[in-house]
């Protein structure tokens, strides 16, 4: 099989796609009983390690910041309702608003700016303490129950989200990044190339020859796609440089005209 520098130039997605196509052709043309060489399973195992590292290194689907923003909004909503009662013109509402305001001040009117774990604990304290009989009249007069429930729910959702993120961080530490297994992955693929070459010579009637031809066409296809990709990049870069030179010339011309006018 023709030696090629194809593999190091492929993106992560491309080398995974390439390997899947190559293994497909091997399985298409070669009887499973003939795949007892260590070369074939080496590629399968290397691909699995590479994909696992790639998937774990990608951006997490767990949005901790969004969960924190949700509970911050819930806390601020409750805070504004309490302040509205505190500044009410009705004395009974104002008194009840002051009671809840004092409770929130003890825990921190700006607790939403605290560290995640501290904020979680303080919100739990607030929800627990505000449920005391002492504040029930205030909750009723200021219509706070829905806001309290929303805050408790948002805090629980953040806690669950943070817990899942912690598990994910632990799992990431166990996974080898794809960049560190890429070389062994490429070596495994080249090893299978060599094995296909050898089998095509030894057993040309057993499907290995068809496999070799299919993989060579596959290499040619991916090489052509890379060539097109780099051609587009070069043309784009040349165009950008040309535009930059043109703008520079226009600026120089404008400067010369201005200098001539001043003279």
TIBA-77879 format. One record per residue (C-alpha): x, y negated, z; residue in one letter. Coordinates in Angstrom, 2 decimals. Each point is the difference from the previous one (the first is absolute). Layout:
+---------+---------+---------+---+
|      xx |      yy |      zz | r |
+---------+---------+---------+---+
|       X |       Y |       Z | a |
...
+---------+---------+---------+---+
This chain:
+---------+---------+---------+---+
|      xx |      yy |      zz | r |
+---------+---------+---------+---+
|    0.00 |    0.00 |    0.00 | x |
|    1.34 |   -3.43 |   -0.90 | x |
|    1.60 |   -1.81 |    2.92 | x |
|   -1.90 |   -3.14 |    0.89 | x |
|    0.17 |   -2.84 |    2.50 | x |
|   -3.78 |   -0.04 |    0.11 | x |
|   -0.65 |    0.93 |    3.64 | x |
|    1.76 |   -2.87 |    1.87 | x |
|   -1.85 |   -2.55 |   -2.15 | x |
|   -3.48 |    1.32 |    0.74 | x |
|   -2.18 |   -1.74 |    2.57 | x |
|   -1.35 |    1.96 |    2.96 | x |
|   -3.38 |    0.55 |   -1.65 | x |
|    1.62 |    0.89 |   -3.31 | x |
|    2.36 |    2.64 |    1.38 | x |
|   -2.88 |    1.64 |    1.85 | x |
|   -2.11 |   -0.01 |   -3.18 | x |
|    2.93 |    1.29 |   -2.05 | x |
|    0.58 |    2.90 |    2.41 | x |
|   -3.68 |    0.97 |   -0.02 | x |
|    0.04 |    0.14 |   -3.81 | x |
|    3.24 |    2.01 |   -0.08 | x |
|   -1.32 |    2.55 |    2.50 | x |
|   -3.22 |    0.21 |   -2.00 | x |
|    1.93 |    1.07 |   -3.10 | x |
|    2.02 |    2.55 |    1.95 | x |
|   -3.20 |    1.57 |    1.33 | x |
|   -1.65 |   -0.22 |   -3.42 | x |
|    2.62 |    1.95 |   -1.92 | x |
|    1.74 |    2.18 |    2.58 | x |
|   -1.47 |    3.01 |    1.79 | x |
|   -0.09 |   -0.49 |    3.80 | x |
|    2.03 |    3.16 |    0.50 | x |
|    2.92 |   -1.73 |   -1.74 | x |
|    0.02 |   -2.97 |    2.41 | x |
|    1.96 |    1.81 |    2.69 | x |
|    3.00 |   -2.28 |   -0.40 | x |
|    0.69 |   -2.40 |    2.85 | x |
|    0.11 |   -2.87 |   -2.51 | x |
|   -3.78 |   -0.19 |   -0.49 | x |
|   -1.05 |   -0.02 |    3.70 | x |
|    2.83 |   -2.46 |    0.70 | x |
|   -1.68 |   -2.56 |   -2.27 | x |
|   -3.43 |    0.68 |    1.52 | x |
|    1.34 |   -0.44 |    3.56 | x |
|    2.05 |   -3.11 |   -0.91 | x |
|   -3.05 |   -1.56 |   -1.62 | x |
|   -2.10 |    0.66 |    3.12 | x |
|    2.62 |   -1.60 |    2.27 | x |
|    0.33 |   -2.96 |   -2.34 | x |
|   -3.77 |   -0.56 |   -0.24 | x |
|   -0.45 |    0.34 |    3.76 | x |
|    2.66 |   -2.63 |    0.64 | x |
|   -1.46 |   -2.25 |   -2.68 | x |
|   -3.55 |    0.23 |    1.36 | x |
|    1.12 |   -0.70 |    3.57 | x |
|    2.18 |   -2.93 |   -1.07 | x |
|   -2.81 |   -1.72 |   -1.85 | x |
|   -1.95 |   -2.78 |    1.61 | x |
|   -2.33 |    1.30 |    2.69 | x |
|   -3.77 |   -0.04 |   -0.46 | x |
|   -0.31 |   -0.93 |    3.68 | x |
|   -0.56 |   -3.76 |    0.18 | x |
|    0.86 |   -0.90 |    3.59 | x |
|    0.06 |   -3.74 |   -0.71 | x |
|   -3.50 |    0.11 |   -1.40 | x |
|   -1.27 |    1.93 |    3.04 | x |
|    1.62 |   -2.57 |    2.29 | x |
|   -1.51 |   -2.89 |   -2.00 | x |
|   -3.46 |    1.57 |    0.40 | x |
|    0.24 |    0.11 |    3.78 | x |
|    1.49 |   -3.52 |    0.10 | x |
|   -3.06 |   -1.28 |   -1.86 | x |
|   -2.27 |    1.89 |    2.39 | x |
|    1.78 |   -1.51 |    3.01 | x |
|   -0.17 |   -3.53 |   -1.43 | x |
|   -3.69 |    0.43 |   -0.74 | x |
|   -0.63 |    0.91 |    3.64 | x |
|    2.20 |   -2.88 |    1.14 | x |
|   -1.93 |   -2.54 |   -2.08 | x |
|   -3.34 |    1.24 |    1.33 | x |
|    1.28 |   -0.38 |    3.58 | x |
|    1.33 |   -3.51 |   -0.67 | x |
|   -3.29 |   -0.97 |   -1.65 | x |
|   -1.76 |    1.00 |    3.24 | x |
|    2.59 |   -1.76 |    2.14 | x |
|   -0.58 |   -3.27 |   -1.87 | x |
|   -3.79 |    0.41 |   -0.07 | x |
|   -2.18 |   -2.88 |    1.17 | x |
|   -2.07 |    2.46 |    2.05 | x |
|    1.45 |    0.38 |    3.46 | x |
|   -0.91 |    3.68 |    0.52 | x |
|    1.57 |    1.00 |   -3.32 | x |
|    3.04 |   -2.16 |    0.71 | x |
|    0.53 |    1.69 |    3.38 | x |
|   -0.22 |    3.49 |   -1.46 | x |
|    2.34 |   -1.03 |   -2.83 | x |
|    2.55 |   -1.20 |    2.55 | x |
|   -0.06 |    3.36 |    1.81 | x |
|    0.88 |    1.92 |   -3.15 | x |
|    2.48 |   -2.67 |   -1.06 | x |
|    1.90 |    0.43 |    3.26 | x |
|    0.15 |    3.76 |   -0.53 | x |
|    1.37 |   -0.41 |   -3.52 | x |
|    2.51 |   -2.58 |    1.15 | x |
|    1.36 |    2.39 |    2.63 | x |
|    0.71 |    2.56 |   -2.68 | x |
|    1.10 |   -2.63 |   -2.48 | x |
|   -2.04 |   -2.10 |   -2.40 | x |
|    2.75 |    0.65 |   -2.54 | x |
|    0.42 |    3.72 |    0.68 | x |
|   -0.48 |    0.62 |   -3.73 | x |
|    3.53 |   -1.36 |   -0.46 | x |
|    1.55 |    2.55 |    2.34 | x |
|    1.86 |    3.14 |   -0.98 | x |
|   -2.20 |    2.79 |   -1.31 | x |
|    0.15 |    2.24 |    3.08 | x |
|   -0.52 |   -2.89 |    2.42 | x |
|   -2.94 |   -1.32 |   -2.00 | x |
|   -1.61 |    3.44 |   -0.06 | x |
|    0.30 |    0.34 |    3.78 | x |
|   -1.28 |   -3.54 |    0.69 | x |
|   -3.03 |    0.42 |   -2.25 | x |
|   -0.84 |    3.24 |    1.77 | x |
|    0.20 |   -1.87 |    3.33 | x |
|   -2.22 |   -2.77 |   -1.31 | x |
|   -2.67 |    2.39 |   -1.31 | x |
|    0.09 |    1.97 |    3.27 | x |
|   -0.16 |   -3.02 |    2.32 | x |
|   -2.63 |   -1.88 |   -1.95 | x |
|   -2.28 |    3.01 |    0.41 | x |
|   -0.14 |   -0.69 |    3.74 | x |
|   -3.39 |   -0.98 |    1.47 | x |
|    1.42 |   -3.43 |    0.78 | x |
|    0.06 |   -0.92 |   -3.70 | x |
|   -3.28 |    1.56 |   -1.15 | x |
|   -1.96 |   -3.25 |    0.27 | x |
|    2.65 |   -1.78 |   -2.04 | x |
|   -0.08 |    2.72 |   -2.67 | x |
|   -3.76 |   -0.36 |   -0.23 | x |
|   -0.15 |   -3.84 |   -0.08 | x |
|    2.95 |   -0.39 |   -2.39 | x |
|   -1.05 |    2.93 |   -2.17 | x |
|    3.43 |    1.64 |    0.24 | x |
|   -0.82 |    3.71 |   -0.13 | x |
|    0.41 |    0.48 |   -3.77 | x |
|    3.29 |   -1.90 |    0.05 | x |
|    1.28 |    2.12 |    2.89 | x |
|   -1.00 |    3.22 |   -1.77 | x |
|    1.70 |   -1.15 |   -3.20 | x |
|    3.19 |   -0.83 |    1.89 | x |
|    0.01 |    3.38 |    1.76 | x |
|   -0.53 |    1.82 |   -3.30 | x |
|    2.71 |   -2.01 |   -1.80 | x |
|    2.44 |    0.72 |    2.82 | x |
|   -0.75 |    3.72 |   -0.12 | x |
|    0.49 |    0.02 |   -3.78 | x |
|    3.34 |   -1.75 |    0.41 | x |
|    1.08 |    2.53 |    2.65 | x |
|   -0.88 |    2.89 |   -2.33 | x |
|    1.82 |   -1.68 |   -2.87 | x |
|    3.08 |   -0.62 |    2.16 | x |
|   -0.04 |    3.62 |    1.18 | x |
|   -0.07 |    1.30 |   -3.58 | x |
|    2.78 |   -2.41 |   -0.97 | x |
|    2.12 |    1.34 |    2.85 | x |
|   -0.46 |    3.58 |   -1.23 | x |
|    0.88 |   -1.10 |   -3.52 | x |
|    3.18 |   -1.74 |    1.19 | x |
|    1.04 |    3.18 |    1.82 | x |
|   -0.65 |    2.11 |   -3.10 | x |
|    1.96 |   -2.40 |   -2.21 | x |
|    3.08 |    0.51 |    2.17 | x |
|   -0.12 |    3.73 |   -0.75 | x |
|   -0.07 |   -0.52 |   -3.77 | x |
|    3.13 |   -0.48 |   -2.09 | x |
|   -0.41 |   -3.08 |   -2.27 | x |
|   -0.26 |    0.84 |   -3.72 | x |
|    3.17 |   -1.97 |   -0.76 | x |
|    2.01 |    2.46 |    2.14 | x |
|   -1.36 |    3.14 |   -1.71 | x |
|   -0.06 |   -1.40 |   -3.53 | x |
|    3.48 |    1.27 |   -0.88 | x |
|   -0.75 |    3.56 |    1.15 | x |
|   -3.32 |   -0.19 |   -1.89 | x |
|    1.80 |   -0.95 |   -3.21 | x |
|    2.60 |    2.72 |    0.57 | x |
|   -2.75 |    2.58 |    0.37 | x |
|   -1.57 |   -1.13 |   -3.30 | x |
|    3.36 |    0.20 |   -1.80 | x |
|    0.50 |    3.45 |    1.48 | x |
|   -3.29 |    1.11 |   -1.52 | x |
|    1.02 |   -1.55 |   -3.33 | x |
|    3.17 |    2.14 |    0.03 | x |
|   -1.98 |    3.10 |    0.91 | x |
|   -2.48 |   -0.63 |   -2.83 | x |
|    2.95 |   -0.41 |   -2.41 | x |
|    1.57 |    3.26 |    1.13 | x |
|   -3.25 |    1.97 |   -0.14 | x |
|   -0.80 |   -1.37 |   -3.46 | x |
|    3.24 |    1.57 |   -1.21 | x |
|   -0.28 |    3.25 |    1.95 | x |
|   -3.76 |    0.57 |   -0.46 | x |
|   -1.08 |   -2.04 |   -3.05 | x |
|   -3.16 |    2.08 |   -0.48 | x |
|   -1.25 |   -0.29 |    3.59 | x |
|   -1.38 |   -3.54 |   -0.06 | x |
|    3.15 |   -1.75 |    1.17 | x |
|    0.82 |   -1.25 |   -3.48 | x |
|   -3.44 |   -1.64 |   -0.27 | x |
|    0.54 |   -1.45 |    3.46 | x |
|    3.35 |   -1.47 |   -1.04 | x |
|   -1.50 |   -1.62 |   -3.10 | x |
|   -2.92 |   -1.40 |    2.04 | x |
|    2.32 |   -1.46 |    2.65 | x |
|    2.25 |   -1.54 |   -2.66 | x |
|   -3.04 |   -1.68 |   -1.54 | x |
|   -1.03 |   -1.13 |    3.47 | x |
|    3.44 |   -1.53 |    0.57 | x |
|   -0.20 |   -1.75 |   -3.36 | x |
|   -3.46 |   -1.39 |    0.84 | x |
|    1.07 |   -1.42 |    3.36 | x |
|    3.24 |   -1.38 |   -1.49 | x |
|   -1.98 |   -1.79 |   -2.73 | x |
|   -2.37 |   -1.47 |    2.57 | x |
|    2.95 |   -1.26 |    2.04 | x |
|    1.56 |   -1.52 |   -3.13 | x |
|   -3.25 |   -1.83 |   -0.80 | x |
|   -0.25 |   -1.19 |    3.59 | x |
|    3.52 |   -1.44 |    0.06 | x |
|   -0.48 |   -1.56 |   -3.44 | x |
|   -3.06 |   -1.87 |    1.25 | x |
|    1.94 |   -1.18 |    3.06 | x |
|    2.91 |   -1.23 |   -2.13 | x |
|   -2.31 |   -1.87 |   -2.38 | x |
|   -1.84 |   -1.59 |    2.91 | x |
|    3.27 |   -1.06 |    1.60 | x |
|    1.32 |   -1.43 |   -3.29 | x |
|   -3.24 |   -1.94 |   -0.48 | x |
|    0.16 |   -1.41 |    3.53 | x |
|    3.62 |   -1.06 |   -0.50 | x |
|   -0.92 |   -1.62 |   -3.31 | x |
|   -2.85 |   -1.93 |    1.60 | x |
|    2.30 |   -1.14 |    2.79 | x |
|    2.59 |   -1.24 |   -2.53 | x |
|   -2.70 |   -1.82 |   -1.96 | x |
|   -1.29 |   -1.73 |    3.12 | x |
|    3.54 |   -0.98 |    0.92 | x |
|    0.58 |   -1.52 |   -3.45 | x |
|   -3.28 |   -1.94 |    0.23 | x |
|    1.00 |   -1.36 |    3.39 | x |
|    3.42 |   -1.01 |   -1.33 | x |
|   -1.65 |   -1.74 |   -2.95 | x |
|   -2.40 |   -1.85 |    2.27 | x |
|    2.90 |   -1.12 |    2.17 | x |
|    1.92 |   -1.30 |   -2.99 | x |
|   -3.04 |   -1.95 |   -1.24 | x |
|   -0.48 |   -1.51 |    3.43 | x |
|    3.67 |   -0.99 |    0.19 | x |
|   -0.22 |   -1.60 |   -3.47 | x |
|   -3.09 |   -1.98 |    1.01 | x |
|    1.72 |   -1.25 |    3.13 | x |
|    2.93 |   -1.23 |   -2.06 | x |
+---------+---------+---------+---+
